[in-house]
Amino acid sequence: MTQQGRDQLEAELRHLRSTKRREVALRIKRAAELGDRSENSEYEDAKNEQAFVEGRIQELDLLLRNVQVIDEPGRGRSEVVTIGHTVHLIDTTTKEPMVYTIVGPVEASPSEGRISHLSPVGAALLGRAVGDTIRVAVPAGTLELRVSRIT
């Protein structure tokens, strides 16, 4: 995982512990004041949210205790793609440019341009250099991508 990814998870954990827990506890208290809990959907919803929040806190605690942060790629060589690098690509068929940052699975968000090193495209890019072309099978067919820049 990158340091940025770790920082984001730590921020989420702080928010859940400091803010979200209090908000949910207040919702439970207010819903409980409405009377009979057996038919109180607001109370049930708040209790379900509390269970979700507590589960996410436990998940983040475990993840952050066991995570390995990779070295910043900018400090070393950027001649080949590794986790943490941003890769500029050209689709050789459509000539469309693409930019992806290679991250660990927990940080992946394809809509934000962050793909896992375990994804088909991410795995194919690892170890590649500027000028290399990769062919990757994806649900829509086969992509042929050329590495144009690594940062």
C-alpha positions as CSV (number, residue, x, y, z in Angstrom):
1,M,0.0,0.0,0.0
2,T,1.2,3.5,-0.6
3,Q,1.7,6.0,2.2
4,Q,-1.2,8.1,0.7
5,G,-3.5,5.0,0.9
6,R,-2.5,4.4,4.5
7,D,-3.1,8.1,5.4
8,Q,-6.6,7.9,3.8
9,L,-7.5,4.8,5.8
10,E,-6.2,6.3,9.0
11,A,-8.3,9.4,8.3
12,E,-11.4,7.3,7.8
13,L,-10.7,5.4,11.0
14,R,-10.3,8.7,13.0
15,H,-13.6,10.0,11.5
16,L,-15.5,6.8,12.4
17,R,-14.2,6.8,15.9
18,S,-14.5,10.5,16.7
19,T,-17.6,11.6,14.7
20,K,-19.6,8.7,13.3
21,R,-19.8,6.7,16.5
22,R,-21.3,9.8,18.3
23,E,-23.7,10.5,15.5
24,V,-25.0,6.9,15.5
25,A,-25.3,6.8,19.3
26,L,-27.3,9.9,19.2
27,R,-29.6,8.5,16.5
28,I,-30.1,5.3,18.7
29,K,-30.9,7.4,21.7
30,R,-33.5,9.6,19.9
31,A,-35.1,6.5,18.2
32,A,-35.3,4.7,21.6
33,E,-37.1,7.7,23.0
34,L,-39.9,7.1,20.5
35,G,-41.2,4.2,22.5
36,D,-41.7,0.5,21.6
37,R,-38.5,-0.7,20.0
38,S,-40.1,-3.9,18.5
39,E,-41.8,-1.9,15.8
40,N,-39.4,1.1,15.7
41,S,-37.8,1.1,12.2
42,E,-35.6,4.2,13.1
43,Y,-34.2,2.3,16.0
44,E,-33.5,-0.8,13.9
45,D,-31.8,1.3,11.2
46,A,-29.6,3.1,13.7
47,K,-28.6,-0.2,15.4
48,N,-27.8,-1.6,11.9
49,E,-25.7,1.4,11.1
50,Q,-23.9,1.0,14.5
51,A,-23.0,-2.6,13.6
52,F,-21.7,-1.5,10.3
53,V,-19.6,1.3,11.8
54,E,-18.1,-1.0,14.5
55,G,-17.4,-3.6,11.9
56,R,-15.6,-1.1,9.6
57,I,-13.6,0.1,12.6
58,Q,-12.4,-3.4,13.4
59,E,-11.6,-4.0,9.7
60,L,-9.5,-0.9,9.4
61,D,-7.8,-1.6,12.7
62,L,-6.7,-5.0,11.5
63,L,-5.7,-3.8,8.1
64,L,-3.6,-0.9,9.4
65,R,-1.9,-3.2,11.9
66,N,-0.8,-5.5,9.1
67,V,-0.3,-3.2,6.2
68,Q,3.1,-2.8,4.5
69,V,3.8,0.6,3.1
70,I,5.9,0.7,0.0
71,D,8.7,3.1,-0.6
72,E,7.8,6.2,-2.5
73,P,8.6,5.4,-6.2
74,G,9.9,8.9,-6.8
75,R,12.9,8.2,-4.5
76,G,14.1,5.3,-6.6
77,R,14.1,4.7,-10.3
78,S,11.1,5.2,-12.4
79,E,12.4,3.3,-15.5
80,V,10.0,0.4,-14.8
81,V,6.5,0.3,-13.4
82,T,6.1,-0.6,-9.8
83,I,3.3,-0.1,-7.2
84,G,2.9,3.6,-6.5
85,H,3.9,4.8,-10.0
86,T,1.6,6.7,-12.3
87,V,1.6,5.2,-15.8
88,H,0.7,7.2,-18.9
89,L,-0.6,4.9,-21.7
90,I,-1.8,5.1,-25.3
91,D,-4.5,2.7,-26.5
92,T,-2.8,1.6,-29.8
93,T,-6.2,1.0,-31.5
94,T,-8.1,4.1,-30.6
95,K,-5.0,6.3,-29.8
96,E,-6.8,7.4,-26.6
97,P,-4.6,8.4,-23.7
98,M,-5.0,6.8,-20.3
99,V,-3.4,7.5,-17.0
100,Y,-3.4,5.0,-14.1
101,T,-1.7,4.9,-10.7
102,I,-0.7,1.4,-9.7
103,V,-1.8,0.7,-6.1
104,G,-2.6,-2.1,-3.7
105,P,-6.1,-3.7,-3.8
106,V,-7.4,-1.7,-0.8
107,E,-6.6,1.6,-2.5
108,A,-8.0,0.7,-6.0
109,S,-10.6,2.9,-7.5
110,P,-10.7,2.6,-11.2
111,S,-13.1,5.6,-11.6
112,E,-10.4,7.7,-10.0
113,G,-7.6,6.3,-12.0
114,R,-6.1,4.0,-9.3
115,I,-5.9,0.3,-10.3
116,S,-4.7,-2.6,-8.3
117,H,-1.4,-4.3,-9.2
118,L,-3.5,-7.5,-9.1
119,S,-6.0,-6.4,-11.8
120,P,-5.3,-7.6,-15.3
121,V,-4.0,-4.3,-16.6
122,G,-2.1,-3.5,-13.4
123,A,-0.4,-6.9,-13.3
124,A,0.5,-6.6,-17.0
125,L,2.1,-3.2,-16.4
126,L,4.4,-4.2,-13.5
127,G,8.0,-4.3,-14.6
128,R,7.3,-2.6,-18.0
129,A,9.2,0.4,-19.3
130,V,8.5,3.4,-21.5
131,G,7.9,2.2,-25.1
132,D,6.7,-1.3,-24.0
133,T,3.4,-2.5,-25.4
134,I,1.1,-4.9,-23.4
135,R,-1.9,-6.9,-24.5
136,V,-4.6,-7.5,-21.9
137,A,-7.8,-9.5,-22.0
138,V,-10.6,-7.5,-20.5
139,P,-14.4,-8.2,-20.5
140,A,-14.8,-5.9,-23.5
141,G,-12.1,-7.7,-25.5
142,T,-8.4,-7.3,-25.8
143,L,-6.6,-4.0,-25.1
144,E,-3.3,-3.2,-26.6
145,L,-1.6,-0.4,-24.6
146,R,1.7,1.3,-25.0
147,V,3.6,2.9,-22.0
148,S,4.3,6.5,-22.9
149,R,5.5,7.8,-19.5
150,I,6.1,6.6,-16.0
151,T,6.1,9.1,-13.0
